[in-house]
Amino acid sequence: MTRVFSGIQPTGELHLGNYLGAIRRWVDAQHTDDAIHCVVDLHAITVPQDPASLRAKTIEVTQVLVSAGLDPDVCTLFVQSQVAEHAELSWIMECTAAFGELRRMTQFKDKSDRTDFVSAGLFTYPALQAADILLYDTEKVPVGDDQRQHIELARDLATRFNHRYGDTFVVPAHDIPPVAARVMDLQAPERKMSKSVDSPQGTVLVLDEPAVIERKFKRAVTDSGGEVRYDPEAKPGVSNLLSILAAATGGDPEALAGGYSRYGPLKADTAEAVVEMLRPLQARFAELAADPGETDRILRVGADKARKMAGATMVRVRDRLGLPAI
Ligand code: TYM
């Protein structure tokens, strides 16, 4: 079995990009892989958060993951801050990463341009992400395309540490989906769909009601010229719709394009496919949301499992570094 680890931030509302780029693939792989999934609240606090809302979002994101089909009896599902080893290894990764390496991270550049207060944690964020991954001897990290550079950094840090101190970490690889690796904003298809960008009409939320999903697709920005063709460079809007339709129906975006001569039917079919895909998740979410105590219990069990694995790694890391055993 392949050891798989991935994480998701409990900020904003989960959207179609999160679902197609990550969550759905975690669900599909949980029975064949040895999977660990984490709600990364320590990553969330790299920008100021309202405590009550962070608490509520952490539970809600967990409920969405379980509603999507992640089975806490099959995989390990937990909240990052409940396993203190993440923060501990993060410091060691900060001491393994070079300043220049972190400065080259494109997500830092994007996010720091958009916030007034740029915390040191926002800068060292990828070192924490490397720690998340390396704590669990992870082989494969299923993520969307926007995380590619962070996973490459985790590989570099594992390799560097192993070289300096002897074999300690498994060197992980990213696992990026062939279709819908980068779901774009429906109103601005040159930019990825994102929790942190304010584009309510361009962002399809996994908990949006069917009528809302239909309206957002109906109003999606398309390209000039009425031809339906899969060409992300020249026709980003239409290509985004084709990718979403392909991911939702298991088809191929180029082949699907041949079935449409106008934008209207493509929008309508994509909306319908997304509504149907999300219907079971939304039904289960309504049940789970009624019992937050059960979610809390699931997370405690998950944190206990994760702590054992992370603790064993830290014994090894401390020993290699010359730090005393605890
Ligand atoms: P986050 O919370 O931004 O996103 C969670 C997952 O959703 C994917 N994703 C997308 N995929 C396709 N199209 C999009 N528009 C889109 N937007 C988001 C992301 O690629 C991700 O897989 N830094 C990470 C969380 C993290 C993590 C980790 C991931 C922390 N530690 C360790 C993997 C391993 C993040 O902010 O994801």
Boltz pocket constraint, residues with backbone or C-beta under 6 A from the ligand:
constraints:
  - pocket:
      binder: B
      contacts: [[A, 5], [A, 6], [A, 7], [A, 8], [A, 9], [A, 10], [A, 16], [A, 17], [A, 18], [A, 19], [A, 20], [A, 21], [A, 22], [A, 23], [A, 40], [A, 43], [A, 128], [A, 129], [A, 132], [A, 133], [A, 141], [A, 142], [A, 143], [A, 144], [A, 145], [A, 146], [A, 147], [A, 150], [A, 180], [A, 181], [A, 182], [A, 183], [A, 184], [A, 192], [A, 193], [A, 194]]
      max_distance: 6.0
